[in-house]
Amino acid sequence: MSTISVLVATHVASVARYRENLAKEPSLKATYTTSLESAQEMLRDPDKHFDVFVADNALGDTFELIRAVRLEKPRLLILTVDEEADFGLPGRADDISTTPFKDNELIRKIKRLVEERRLETVRADALPPIRNLAKALAKASKGLGKQQAAVKAIMDLGYDHVAFYAVEAGRDTLALTAQMGDNAVMNAMPQRADANSLIGKVARSGKSQIAARGSDHSHFLLEKGRFGAAVAVPVGQEMRFGVVIAFREPPDSISQEHVIMLELLCAQLASALAKEQGE
């Protein structure tokens, strides 16, 4: 995760606690202020950028400040802290923490808010590819046709080779059923992926994984230097339909944002395949 810039407005006596706690998460870059007035000034400063504003109710009534900030900066993520409450409603804020330092609740809430916002952004950017894939899936023939349509949609996003491995009924292996890319690479792709491979691991865990040369559960095309980066994404959970694996030639060219995009497309494919089965 990239750096998250956080502005914390809290009582002077609490700064040390916040500083010690937030320092546990290297992705957070925190700035501190001890008055609501200075917090508003800092948020209005055009030379300063913050992803998240944490307002501690120990400073006083934060309602008016949050109302003003929400009007001026509608995209700013706002999290209030109220340790005096047994439970709380966020109101105009995005969330509230009543036990910020227990089990790193504050850190977890900040990261969750930022991830949700990034996912919203990626989904908005992804709308055209998703719509295009939906149309292609509707026109494609059953089974292999839909798999190939998804492979093509992913290739169109700028990947150099894409393959789909389908779960084989009654077996702990996956079979290559659709791919696009260089002919030499297509001829070299294994016809099956076993449970201990990168593809098998992703199929079993149901979790996407980025791979590079030398990483755990790498791929022989990465180890031979044919590609610099790969990502494997499950299509359905728990060995449901299969796994898509996509390659790019430049190293470190696949980010978490790319993974989210592929997960959205693979979810489309899983939905189409499930409908074929009458589910």
Backbone as JSON, one array per atom type, in Angstrom:
{
  "sequence": "MSTISVLVATHVASVARYRENLAKEPSLKATYTTSLESAQEMLRDPDKHFDVFVADNALGDTFELIRAVRLEKPRLLILTVDEEADFGLPGRADDISTTPFKDNELIRKIKRLVEERRLETVRADALPPIRNLAKALAKASKGLGKQQAAVKAIMDLGYDHVAFYAVEAGRDTLALTAQMGDNAVMNAMPQRADANSLIGKVARSGKSQIAARGSDHSHFLLEKGRFGAAVAVPVGQEMRFGVVIAFREPPDSISQEHVIMLELLCAQLASALAKEQGE",
  "N": [[0.85, -1.19, 0.0], [0.51, 2.25, -0.75], [1.79, 5.38, 0.63], [-0.18, 6.78, 3.24], [-1.52, 9.78, 4.04], [-2.15, 11.34, 7.05], [-4.02, 13.51, 9.1], [-4.11, 14.3, 12.44], [-6.16, 15.47, 14.94], [-5.99, 16.14, 18.2], [-6.09, 16.14, 21.85], [-3.41, 17.7, 23.62], [-2.28, 16.06, 25.56], [-2.7, 13.55, 24.57], [-1.24, 13.16, 22.29], [1.18, 11.73, 22.31], [0.32, 9.08, 22.67], [-1.13, 8.6, 20.31], [0.91, 9.0, 18.46], [2.71, 6.91, 19.09], [1.11, 4.68, 18.59], [0.25, 4.91, 15.82], [2.68, 4.82, 14.59], [3.24, 2.19, 14.32], [2.35, 1.31, 11.92], [3.82, 1.35, 8.91], [2.89, 2.47, 6.51], [1.51, 4.73, 7.12], [1.62, 8.24, 7.33], [1.71, 10.55, 9.65], [0.45, 13.68, 10.78], [0.25, 16.04, 13.41], [-2.0, 17.99, 15.37], [-3.21, 20.23, 17.9], [-5.57, 21.58, 18.28], [-8.89, 22.39, 17.21], [-9.18, 24.57, 15.62], [-6.64, 25.02, 14.44], [-6.48, 22.67, 13.03], [-8.45, 23.02, 11.08], [-7.32, 25.14, 9.67], [-5.02, 23.92, 8.63], [-6.17, 21.99, 6.98], [-7.29, 23.59, 5.09], [-5.12, 24.66, 3.85], [-3.62, 25.06, 0.79], [-1.19, 23.98, 0.1], [-0.88, 21.7, 1.5], [-1.63, 18.23, 1.76], [-3.97, 15.8, 2.69], [-5.06, 12.49, 3.25], [-6.7, 11.35, 5.13], [-8.6, 12.53, 7.86], [-8.41, 12.62, 11.29], [-10.4, 13.19, 13.96], [-10.44, 13.92, 17.28], [-12.78, 13.67, 19.8], [-12.13, 14.49, 22.3], [-11.1, 16.99, 22.16], [-13.23, 18.66, 22.17], [-16.46, 19.67, 20.91], [-16.71, 18.3, 17.86], [-18.47, 18.45, 15.8], [-19.3, 20.77, 14.29], [-16.92, 21.49, 13.02], [-16.41, 19.2, 11.44], [-18.67, 19.27, 9.84], [-18.18, 21.63, 8.35], [-15.75, 20.94, 7.1], [-16.55, 18.76, 5.6], [-18.18, 19.96, 3.69], [-16.32, 21.58, 2.36], [-14.32, 19.81, 1.56], [-15.28, 17.28, 0.13], [-14.31, 14.75, -0.59], [-12.47, 14.01, 1.29], [-11.49, 11.67, 3.7], [-12.95, 11.1, 6.8], [-12.55, 10.45, 10.19], [-13.81, 9.99, 13.36], [-12.93, 10.05, 16.84], [-14.0, 8.76, 19.87], [-13.55, 8.08, 22.94], [-15.04, 8.06, 25.22], [-17.48, 7.03, 24.76], [-19.65, 4.17, 24.72], [-20.55, 3.12, 22.39], [-20.81, 4.47, 19.1], [-22.17, 6.74, 16.64], [-21.17, 7.62, 13.39], [-22.1, 9.97, 12.17], [-21.6, 12.81, 10.23], [-19.09, 12.03, 9.64], [-16.91, 9.46, 8.21], [-16.47, 7.2, 9.67], [-16.3, 5.92, 13.07], [-14.3, 5.61, 15.99], [-14.21, 3.98, 19.04], [-12.5, 2.67, 20.65], [-9.65, 3.29, 20.04], [-6.97, 2.43, 20.4], [-7.0, -0.19, 21.03], [-6.22, -3.36, 20.01], [-5.19, -2.2, 17.73], [-7.25, -0.7, 16.51], [-7.76, 1.85, 15.42], [-5.79, 2.12, 13.4], [-6.57, -0.01, 11.74], [-9.12, 0.83, 10.93], [-8.52, 3.2, 9.54], [-6.97, 2.19, 7.39], [-8.87, 0.51, 6.21], [-10.85, 2.33, 5.36], [-9.4, 3.8, 3.45], [-8.74, 1.79, 1.59], [-11.29, 1.05, 0.73], [-12.08, 3.44, -0.5], [-10.2, 3.58, -2.56], [-10.93, 1.31, -3.97], [-13.48, 2.07, -4.83], [-12.73, 4.09, -6.62], [-11.22, 2.66, -8.51], [-13.2, 0.96, -9.47], [-14.89, 2.79, -10.68], [-13.21, 3.71, -12.72], [-13.03, 1.34, -14.04], [-15.38, 0.81, -15.32], [-15.93, 0.98, -18.24], [-14.33, -1.29, -19.32], [-15.6, -3.38, -17.91], [-18.26, -3.2, -18.78], [-17.83, -3.74, -21.5], [-16.87, -6.38, -21.37], [-19.11, -7.66, -20.31], [-20.9, -7.44, -22.44], [-19.51, -8.95, -24.35], [-19.49, -11.47, -23.12], [-22.18, -12.06, -23.13], [-22.65, -12.5, -25.81], [-20.97, -14.58, -26.4], [-20.33, -18.1, -26.93], [-21.24, -20.98, -24.9], [-19.27, -21.97, -22.03], [-16.16, -22.61, -23.17], [-16.18, -20.48, -24.99], [-16.92, -18.25, -23.47], [-14.85, -18.19, -21.65], [-12.7, -17.6, -23.35], [-13.5, -15.08, -24.21], [-13.22, -13.59, -21.87], [-10.46, -13.82, -21.48], [-9.54, -12.38, -23.72], [-10.55, -9.82, -23.08], [-8.98, -9.17, -20.9], [-6.43, -9.2, -22.04], [-6.72, -6.93, -23.61], [-6.33, -4.95, -21.8], [-3.7, -4.44, -21.71], [-1.92, -6.51, -21.19], [0.64, -9.01, -21.82], [0.45, -11.71, -22.17], [-2.16, -13.98, -21.58], [-3.89, -16.47, -19.8], [-6.34, -19.03, -19.21], [-7.06, -21.37, -16.76], [-9.0, -24.12, -16.21], [-10.84, -25.69, -13.6], [-10.61, -29.15, -13.21], [-13.09, -31.56, -13.23], [-13.54, -33.52, -10.37], [-10.83, -33.79, -9.95], [-7.61, -32.77, -8.63], [-6.41, -30.84, -10.15], [-5.82, -28.35, -12.73], [-6.85, -27.49, -16.0], [-5.52, -26.14, -19.01], [-7.49, -24.08, -20.91], [-8.05, -21.81, -22.4], [-6.31, -19.16, -24.03], [-4.27, -16.3, -24.88], [-1.76, -14.66, -26.82], [1.76, -14.56, -27.6], [2.7, -16.93, -30.06], [4.78, -18.76, -29.56], [4.94, -18.73, -26.79], [2.38, -19.63, -26.15], [2.57, -22.24, -27.06], [4.37, -23.19, -25.26], [3.14, -23.14, -22.8], [2.1, -25.0, -19.98], [-0.15, -27.79, -20.18], [-1.56, -28.53, -18.0], [-2.01, -27.52, -14.59], [-0.68, -28.16, -11.46], [-1.56, -28.78, -7.97], [0.43, -27.64, -6.41], [1.5, -25.55, -7.78], [1.75, -22.02, -8.74], [-0.72, -21.33, -9.87], [-2.34, -23.41, -8.9], [-2.16, -22.91, -6.15], [-3.47, -20.44, -5.91], [-5.99, -21.19, -6.78], [-6.79, -22.92, -4.73], [-6.67, -21.3, -2.41], [-8.28, -19.15, -3.08], [-7.46, -16.57, -3.29], [-6.02, -13.78, -4.89], [-2.76, -13.43, -6.42], [0.28, -11.74, -6.88], [3.19, -12.31, -8.78], [6.74, -12.65, -9.16], [10.04, -13.04, -10.55], [11.79, -15.41, -8.66], [10.07, -15.29, -6.5], [7.91, -16.9, -4.03], [6.16, -19.76, -5.16], [6.47, -19.18, -7.93], [6.54, -18.78, -11.53], [7.48, -20.68, -14.38], [7.91, -19.16, -16.69], [8.53, -16.69, -15.67], [10.84, -17.26, -14.23], [12.56, -17.95, -16.28], [12.92, -15.53, -17.43], [11.26, -14.65, -19.44], [8.98, -13.14, -18.99], [8.41, -10.32, -16.8], [6.65, -9.94, -14.73], [3.74, -11.33, -13.14], [0.29, -12.17, -12.56], [-2.05, -14.02, -10.78], [-5.43, -14.86, -10.67], [-8.33, -15.91, -8.99], [-11.23, -17.52, -10.39], [-14.2, -17.55, -9.22], [-14.75, -19.02, -5.96], [-12.99, -21.38, -3.83], [-11.9, -23.56, -5.53], [-13.68, -23.33, -7.72], [-14.33, -22.48, -10.54], [-11.92, -21.86, -11.91], [-8.71, -20.41, -12.74], [-7.31, -17.33, -13.75], [-4.34, -16.38, -15.31], [-2.1, -13.78, -15.85], [0.4, -12.07, -17.72], [3.08, -9.68, -17.8], [5.7, -8.01, -19.54], [7.59, -6.02, -18.42], [9.34, -5.85, -15.29], [7.84, -5.56, -12.0], [5.48, -4.36, -12.87], [2.86, -4.78, -12.3], [0.36, -3.8, -10.22], [-1.46, -3.43, -7.06], [-3.81, -2.17, -7.71], [-4.17, -3.01, -10.34], [-4.7, -5.67, -9.84], [-7.18, -5.53, -8.53], [-8.8, -4.62, -10.61], [-8.65, -6.86, -12.37], [-9.85, -8.76, -10.72], [-12.47, -7.84, -10.67], [-13.21, -8.26, -13.35], [-12.89, -11.03, -13.5], [-14.83, -11.79, -11.71], [-17.06, -11.16, -13.19], [-16.85, -13.1, -15.2], [-17.09, -15.44, -13.63], [-19.71, -15.16, -12.74], [-21.11, -15.37, -15.16], [-20.46, -17.99, -15.92], [-21.6, -19.4, -13.8], [-24.31, -18.9, -14.24], [-24.67, -20.34, -16.56], [-24.72, -22.88, -15.52], [-27.07, -22.89, -14.31], [-27.27, -21.72, -11.81]],
  "CA": [[0.0, 0.0, 0.0], [1.27, 3.48, -0.81], [1.71, 6.18, 1.86], [-1.46, 7.4, 3.59], [-1.26, 11.0, 4.81], [-3.2, 11.47, 8.06], [-3.99, 14.64, 10.03], [-4.75, 13.93, 13.69], [-6.43, 16.58, 15.85], [-6.25, 15.54, 19.5], [-5.61, 16.88, 23.01], [-1.96, 17.62, 23.72], [-1.89, 14.93, 26.41], [-2.91, 12.29, 23.85], [-0.41, 13.1, 21.1], [2.17, 10.65, 22.43], [-0.35, 7.8, 22.45], [-1.4, 8.49, 18.88], [2.18, 8.87, 17.74], [3.25, 5.57, 19.32], [0.25, 3.69, 17.94], [0.26, 5.02, 14.37], [4.02, 4.49, 14.11], [3.31, 0.74, 14.09], [1.99, 1.05, 10.53], [4.75, 2.13, 8.09], [2.25, 3.16, 5.39], [0.86, 5.96, 7.61], [2.43, 9.42, 7.61], [0.79, 11.32, 10.47], [0.72, 15.04, 11.23], [-0.55, 16.24, 14.61], [-2.37, 19.33, 15.81], [-3.87, 20.11, 19.21], [-6.77, 22.41, 18.36], [-9.76, 22.27, 16.06], [-8.94, 25.74, 14.75], [-5.44, 24.79, 13.63], [-6.8, 21.58, 12.11], [-9.18, 23.59, 9.94], [-6.36, 25.91, 8.89], [-4.15, 23.0, 7.91], [-6.94, 21.34, 5.93], [-7.55, 24.59, 4.06], [-3.86, 25.06, 3.25], [-3.51, 24.42, -0.52], [0.11, 23.32, -0.03], [-0.89, 20.47, 2.29], [-2.59, 17.21, 1.31], [-4.25, 14.73, 3.64], [-6.01, 11.48, 2.8], [-7.61, 11.04, 6.23], [-8.62, 13.45, 9.0], [-8.85, 11.98, 12.52], [-10.82, 14.23, 14.9], [-10.67, 13.37, 18.61], [-13.8, 14.43, 20.52], [-11.57, 15.02, 23.54], [-10.82, 18.41, 21.94], [-14.47, 19.42, 22.23], [-17.47, 19.28, 19.93], [-16.13, 18.32, 16.52], [-19.55, 18.4, 14.82], [-19.28, 21.93, 13.39], [-15.72, 21.42, 12.17], [-16.61, 18.14, 10.45], [-19.67, 19.76, 8.88], [-17.53, 22.58, 7.46], [-14.75, 20.23, 6.31], [-17.26, 17.91, 4.65], [-18.63, 20.82, 2.6], [-15.17, 22.1, 1.63], [-13.52, 18.7, 1.02], [-16.19, 16.13, 0.17], [-13.62, 13.47, -0.8], [-11.59, 13.72, 2.42], [-11.98, 10.66, 4.63], [-13.0, 11.66, 8.16], [-12.76, 9.45, 11.23], [-13.86, 10.59, 14.68], [-12.56, 9.19, 17.97], [-14.73, 9.09, 21.1], [-13.25, 7.02, 23.9], [-15.99, 8.13, 26.32], [-18.72, 6.39, 24.36], [-19.66, 2.72, 24.59], [-20.7, 2.94, 20.95], [-21.04, 5.79, 18.52], [-22.57, 6.87, 15.25], [-20.2, 8.53, 12.76], [-22.67, 11.24, 11.73], [-21.06, 13.25, 8.95], [-17.79, 11.37, 9.42], [-17.0, 8.18, 7.51], [-16.47, 6.11, 10.65], [-15.98, 6.36, 14.43], [-13.56, 4.64, 16.79], [-14.39, 4.19, 20.48], [-11.33, 2.04, 21.29], [-8.66, 3.46, 18.96], [-5.67, 1.8, 20.62], [-7.19, -1.6, 21.34], [-6.05, -4.2, 18.82], [-4.9, -1.31, 16.6], [-8.51, -0.41, 15.83], [-7.65, 3.08, 14.62], [-5.01, 1.79, 12.2], [-7.38, -0.87, 10.88], [-10.2, 1.63, 10.34], [-7.93, 4.1, 8.55], [-6.6, 1.42, 6.21], [-10.08, 0.03, 5.55], [-11.48, 3.46, 4.66], [-8.6, 4.14, 2.28], [-8.89, 0.71, 0.62], [-12.63, 1.15, 0.16], [-12.09, 4.57, -1.4], [-9.44, 3.22, -3.75], [-11.73, 0.37, -4.71], [-14.51, 2.86, -5.51], [-12.1, 4.78, -7.74], [-10.87, 1.68, -9.53], [-14.44, 0.48, -10.07], [-15.36, 3.82, -11.6], [-12.33, 3.66, -13.9], [-13.15, 0.04, -14.7], [-16.7, 0.63, -15.9], [-15.92, 0.6, -19.67], [-13.94, -2.69, -19.55], [-16.61, -4.29, -17.37], [-19.39, -3.19, -19.71], [-17.42, -4.43, -22.73], [-16.82, -7.81, -21.11], [-20.48, -8.13, -20.15], [-21.46, -7.6, -23.79], [-18.83, -10.07, -25.01], [-19.93, -12.71, -22.5], [-23.55, -12.32, -23.56], [-22.61, -12.98, -27.2], [-20.09, -15.75, -26.53], [-20.91, -19.43, -26.73], [-21.06, -21.46, -23.54], [-18.01, -22.58, -21.63], [-14.9, -22.14, -23.74], [-16.37, -19.18, -25.62], [-16.92, -17.21, -22.44], [-13.49, -18.14, -21.12], [-11.87, -16.89, -24.32], [-13.92, -13.68, -24.2], [-12.59, -12.96, -20.7], [-9.02, -13.73, -21.77], [-9.34, -11.26, -24.65], [-10.81, -8.57, -22.37], [-7.81, -8.89, -20.06], [-5.35, -8.83, -22.96], [-6.97, -5.57, -24.07], [-5.9, -4.01, -20.75], [-2.26, -4.19, -21.84], [-1.09, -7.65, -20.79], [1.36, -9.61, -22.93], [-0.04, -13.08, -22.33], [-3.22, -14.3, -20.62], [-4.38, -17.85, -19.93], [-7.35, -19.48, -18.24], [-6.99, -22.78, -16.38], [-10.28, -24.55, -15.64], [-10.8, -26.8, -12.64], [-11.04, -30.42, -13.78], [-14.05, -32.21, -12.35], [-13.08, -34.7, -9.65], [-9.37, -33.87, -9.87], [-6.96, -31.66, -7.94], [-5.6, -30.15, -11.16], [-6.53, -27.41, -13.59], [-6.46, -27.69, -17.39], [-5.48, -24.96, -19.85], [-8.61, -24.14, -21.86], [-8.1, -20.6, -23.23], [-5.16, -18.28, -23.86], [-3.9, -15.39, -25.97], [-0.41, -14.13, -26.69], [2.73, -15.0, -28.58], [2.54, -18.35, -30.39], [5.8, -19.56, -28.89], [4.56, -18.84, -25.38], [1.2, -20.49, -26.08], [3.01, -23.63, -27.22], [5.17, -23.59, -24.08], [2.32, -23.16, -21.59], [1.71, -26.36, -19.57], [-1.56, -28.11, -20.39], [-2.18, -28.68, -16.69], [-1.33, -26.91, -13.44], [-0.98, -28.99, -10.29], [-1.95, -28.08, -6.74], [1.58, -26.96, -5.79], [1.93, -24.44, -8.62], [1.14, -20.72, -8.45], [-2.13, -21.4, -10.26], [-3.0, -24.29, -7.94], [-2.23, -22.24, -4.85], [-4.51, -19.43, -5.99], [-7.27, -21.89, -6.87], [-7.14, -23.46, -3.41], [-6.85, -20.24, -1.41], [-9.28, -18.17, -3.5], [-6.86, -15.24, -3.16], [-5.14, -13.39, -6.0], [-1.35, -13.3, -6.04], [1.25, -11.2, -7.82], [4.42, -13.09, -8.73], [7.91, -12.17, -9.9], [11.14, -14.01, -10.54], [12.35, -15.66, -7.34], [9.06, -15.28, -5.45], [7.32, -18.19, -3.74], [5.17, -20.19, -6.16], [6.69, -18.41, -9.15], [6.14, -19.46, -12.77], [8.7, -20.93, -15.15], [8.12, -18.07, -17.64], [9.2, -15.63, -14.91], [12.19, -17.72, -13.89], [13.37, -17.94, -17.5], [13.06, -14.15, -17.87], [10.4, -14.32, -20.59], [8.16, -12.05, -18.49], [8.93, -9.79, -15.54], [5.63, -9.93, -13.68], [2.54, -12.11, -13.42], [-0.73, -12.15, -11.52], [-3.02, -15.11, -10.88], [-6.69, -14.43, -10.04], [-9.32, -17.0, -9.01], [-12.56, -17.3, -10.98], [-15.01, -18.3, -8.26], [-14.01, -19.4, -4.77], [-12.87, -22.79, -3.44], [-11.74, -24.42, -6.7], [-15.0, -23.31, -8.36], [-14.27, -22.53, -12.0], [-10.55, -21.9, -12.4], [-7.78, -19.31, -12.44], [-6.72, -16.57, -14.84], [-2.99, -15.9, -15.07], [-1.76, -12.76, -16.84], [1.82, -11.72, -17.67], [3.61, -8.47, -18.44], [7.15, -8.13, -19.71], [8.4, -5.25, -17.48], [9.24, -6.22, -13.87], [7.12, -4.64, -11.11], [4.5, -3.6, -13.67], [1.51, -5.15, -11.87], [0.1, -3.23, -8.89], [-2.68, -3.9, -6.42], [-4.93, -1.62, -8.48], [-4.37, -3.92, -11.47], [-5.32, -6.89, -9.31], [-8.6, -5.25, -8.28], [-9.45, -4.59, -11.91], [-8.79, -8.23, -12.85], [-10.84, -9.44, -9.88], [-13.8, -7.42, -11.13], [-13.47, -8.95, -14.61], [-13.04, -12.46, -13.21], [-16.14, -11.95, -11.07], [-18.01, -11.18, -14.29], [-16.77, -14.41, -15.82], [-17.65, -16.42, -12.7], [-21.17, -15.0, -12.75], [-21.6, -15.9, -16.43], [-20.33, -19.45, -15.89], [-22.59, -19.9, -12.85], [-25.63, -18.84, -14.9], [-24.72, -21.47, -17.48], [-24.99, -24.08, -14.75], [-28.39, -22.74, -13.71], [-27.15, -21.35, -10.39]],
  "C": [[0.88, 1.24, 0.0], [1.03, 4.29, 0.46], [0.35, 6.83, 2.01], [-1.15, 8.58, 4.49], [-2.44, 11.26, 5.74], [-2.97, 12.72, 8.9], [-4.77, 14.23, 11.27], [-4.91, 15.18, 14.55], [-6.83, 15.98, 17.19], [-5.7, 16.42, 20.62], [-4.11, 16.67, 23.15], [-1.5, 16.43, 24.54], [-1.99, 13.6, 25.69], [-1.99, 12.13, 22.65], [0.57, 11.93, 21.15], [1.55, 9.29, 22.18], [-0.63, 7.57, 20.97], [-0.11, 8.24, 18.11], [2.75, 7.45, 17.87], [2.43, 4.53, 18.57], [0.37, 3.73, 16.42], [1.63, 4.7, 13.78], [4.18, 3.0, 13.84], [3.02, 0.4, 12.63], [2.84, 1.92, 9.61], [4.09, 2.89, 6.94], [1.6, 4.48, 5.81], [1.89, 7.05, 7.87], [1.53, 10.42, 8.33], [1.34, 12.7, 10.81], [-0.23, 15.34, 12.39], [-0.81, 17.72, 14.86], [-3.22, 19.19, 17.06], [-5.02, 21.09, 19.38], [-7.58, 22.24, 17.09], [-9.53, 23.41, 15.07], [-7.72, 25.51, 13.86], [-5.66, 23.65, 12.65], [-7.5, 22.12, 10.87], [-8.25, 24.4, 9.05], [-5.48, 25.0, 8.04], [-4.9, 22.32, 6.75], [-7.24, 22.3, 4.79], [-6.29, 25.02, 3.32], [-3.67, 24.34, 1.91], [-2.19, 23.68, -0.72], [0.18, 22.01, 0.75], [-1.96, 19.51, 1.76], [-2.73, 16.15, 2.38], [-5.28, 13.78, 3.04], [-7.1, 11.26, 3.84], [-7.47, 12.11, 7.31], [-9.2, 12.72, 10.2], [-9.14, 13.08, 13.54], [-11.19, 13.59, 16.23], [-11.67, 14.25, 19.35], [-13.31, 14.95, 21.85], [-11.24, 16.5, 23.41], [-12.07, 19.27, 22.1], [-15.43, 18.93, 21.16], [-16.91, 19.42, 18.52], [-17.2, 18.43, 15.43], [-19.45, 19.54, 13.81], [-18.06, 21.9, 12.47], [-15.91, 20.37, 11.08], [-17.62, 18.57, 9.41], [-19.02, 20.69, 7.86], [-16.53, 21.87, 6.54], [-15.44, 19.37, 5.24], [-17.74, 18.72, 3.45], [-17.46, 21.27, 1.72], [-14.38, 21.0, 0.93], [-14.35, 17.41, 1.05], [-15.5, 14.77, -0.01], [-12.67, 13.1, 0.34], [-12.24, 12.68, 3.32], [-11.87, 11.19, 6.05], [-13.35, 10.55, 9.14], [-12.75, 10.15, 12.58], [-13.47, 9.55, 15.73], [-13.33, 9.67, 19.2], [-14.56, 7.95, 22.09], [-14.2, 7.02, 25.09], [-17.27, 7.38, 26.01], [-18.58, 4.87, 24.33], [-19.81, 2.31, 23.13], [-20.97, 4.32, 20.38], [-21.48, 5.7, 17.08], [-21.66, 7.9, 14.6], [-20.77, 9.86, 12.35], [-22.16, 11.61, 10.35], [-19.69, 12.68, 8.65], [-18.01, 10.05, 8.7], [-17.03, 7.0, 8.48], [-16.12, 6.72, 12.01], [-15.25, 5.24, 15.14], [-13.76, 4.97, 18.26], [-13.25, 3.55, 21.28], [-10.15, 2.1, 20.32], [-7.36, 2.68, 19.14], [-5.78, 0.34, 21.03], [-7.14, -2.4, 20.05], [-5.84, -3.35, 17.56], [-6.15, -0.95, 15.79], [-8.4, 0.81, 14.94], [-6.89, 2.83, 13.32], [-5.87, 0.99, 11.23], [-8.49, -0.08, 10.2], [-9.67, 2.59, 9.28], [-7.62, 3.34, 7.26], [-7.84, 0.91, 5.46], [-10.77, 1.13, 4.76], [-10.73, 3.79, 3.37], [-8.75, 3.06, 1.2], [-10.26, 0.77, -0.05], [-12.71, 2.31, -0.84], [-11.33, 4.25, -2.69], [-10.21, 2.23, -4.61], [-12.85, 1.08, -5.47], [-13.93, 3.54, -6.76], [-11.78, 3.82, -8.87], [-12.12, 1.18, -10.23], [-14.99, 1.51, -11.05], [-14.54, 3.82, -12.89], [-12.57, 2.39, -14.72], [-14.47, -0.13, -15.44], [-16.68, 0.27, -17.39], [-15.46, -0.84, -19.9], [-14.97, -3.69, -19.04], [-17.82, -4.36, -18.3], [-19.05, -3.95, -20.99], [-17.38, -5.94, -22.54], [-18.23, -8.38, -20.97], [-21.13, -8.36, -21.51], [-20.84, -8.81, -24.49], [-19.28, -11.41, -24.44], [-21.34, -13.08, -22.95], [-23.59, -12.91, -24.97], [-21.85, -14.3, -27.34], [-20.85, -17.06, -26.33], [-20.59, -19.91, -25.32], [-19.64, -21.98, -23.31], [-16.78, -21.93, -22.2], [-15.04, -20.77, -24.39], [-16.32, -18.05, -24.62], [-15.53, -17.07, -21.81], [-12.57, -17.35, -22.05], [-12.23, -15.41, -24.38], [-13.29, -12.94, -23.04], [-11.1, -12.8, -20.9], [-8.73, -12.56, -22.69], [-9.54, -9.92, -23.95], [-9.63, -8.18, -21.5], [-6.6, -8.53, -20.92], [-5.5, -7.38, -23.4], [-6.57, -4.51, -23.04], [-4.39, -3.78, -20.78], [-1.37, -5.31, -21.33], [-0.48, -8.31, -22.02], [0.97, -11.06, -23.17], [-1.05, -13.34, -21.23], [-3.69, -15.72, -20.87], [-5.42, -18.14, -18.85], [-7.18, -20.98, -18.03], [-8.28, -23.15, -15.66], [-10.08, -25.71, -14.68], [-11.35, -28.05, -13.31], [-11.93, -31.17, -12.79], [-13.45, -33.46, -11.71], [-11.58, -34.82, -9.52], [-8.81, -32.63, -9.19], [-6.03, -30.93, -8.89], [-6.48, -29.21, -11.97], [-5.97, -27.56, -15.0], [-6.51, -26.37, -18.15], [-6.58, -25.06, -20.91], [-8.7, -22.91, -22.75], [-6.86, -19.76, -22.97], [-4.98, -17.39, -25.09], [-2.51, -14.87, -25.72], [0.47, -14.63, -27.83], [2.61, -16.51, -28.8], [3.54, -19.24, -29.66], [5.45, -19.78, -27.43], [3.34, -19.76, -25.24], [1.59, -21.95, -26.2], [3.76, -24.12, -26.0], [4.33, -23.71, -22.81], [1.92, -24.6, -21.24], [0.21, -26.58, -19.77], [-2.3, -28.29, -19.08], [-1.33, -27.98, -15.63], [-1.69, -27.71, -12.2], [-1.21, -28.14, -9.05], [-0.82, -27.28, -6.13], [2.09, -25.78, -6.62], [1.3, -23.13, -8.15], [-0.35, -20.76, -8.74], [-2.92, -22.26, -9.28], [-3.17, -23.65, -6.58], [-3.36, -21.22, -4.84], [-5.89, -20.08, -6.06], [-7.72, -22.38, -5.51], [-7.47, -22.36, -2.41], [-7.98, -19.28, -1.76], [-8.77, -16.75, -3.4], [-5.91, -14.97, -4.31], [-3.71, -13.26, -5.51], [-0.53, -12.75, -7.19], [2.54, -11.99, -7.67], [5.5, -12.43, -9.56], [8.98, -13.25, -9.83], [11.69, -14.16, -9.13], [11.33, -15.67, -6.22], [8.55, -16.69, -5.2], [6.25, -18.51, -4.77], [5.26, -19.31, -7.41], [6.19, -19.22, -10.35], [7.38, -19.61, -13.64], [8.96, -19.82, -16.17], [8.76, -16.85, -16.96], [10.64, -16.02, -14.62], [13.11, -17.72, -15.1], [13.56, -16.53, -18.06], [12.21, -13.77, -19.07], [9.46, -13.17, -20.24], [8.72, -11.58, -17.15], [7.94, -9.82, -14.41], [4.43, -10.76, -14.12], [1.56, -11.93, -12.28], [-1.71, -13.28, -11.81], [-4.25, -14.73, -10.06], [-7.7, -15.57, -10.11], [-10.61, -16.57, -9.72], [-13.53, -18.16, -10.17], [-14.14, -18.76, -7.11], [-13.98, -20.92, -4.6], [-12.87, -23.74, -4.65], [-13.04, -24.48, -7.51], [-14.89, -23.47, -9.88], [-12.83, -22.61, -12.53], [-9.76, -20.68, -11.99], [-7.34, -18.66, -13.75], [-5.31, -16.17, -14.43], [-2.6, -14.96, -16.21], [-0.32, -12.3, -16.62], [2.07, -10.36, -18.31], [5.12, -8.59, -18.49], [7.94, -7.29, -18.7], [8.25, -5.76, -16.04], [8.47, -5.15, -13.09], [6.08, -3.8, -11.84], [3.05, -3.94, -13.32], [1.32, -4.69, -10.43], [-1.18, -3.81, -8.3], [-3.92, -3.36, -7.13], [-5.23, -2.49, -9.71], [-5.08, -5.2, -11.02], [-6.81, -6.67, -9.1], [-9.37, -5.24, -9.59], [-9.68, -6.02, -12.44], [-9.8, -9.01, -12.02], [-12.26, -9.08, -10.29], [-14.16, -8.15, -12.42], [-13.69, -10.45, -14.38], [-14.36, -12.74, -12.5], [-17.24, -11.97, -12.12], [-18.04, -12.55, -14.96], [-17.38, -15.47, -14.92], [-19.17, -16.36, -12.7], [-21.77, -15.61, -14.02], [-21.54, -17.43, -16.44], [-21.34, -20.09, -14.92], [-23.99, -19.92, -13.46], [-25.77, -19.99, -15.9], [-25.13, -22.76, -16.77], [-26.34, -24.0, -14.03], [-28.36, -22.36, -12.25], [-27.65, -19.92, -10.17]]
}
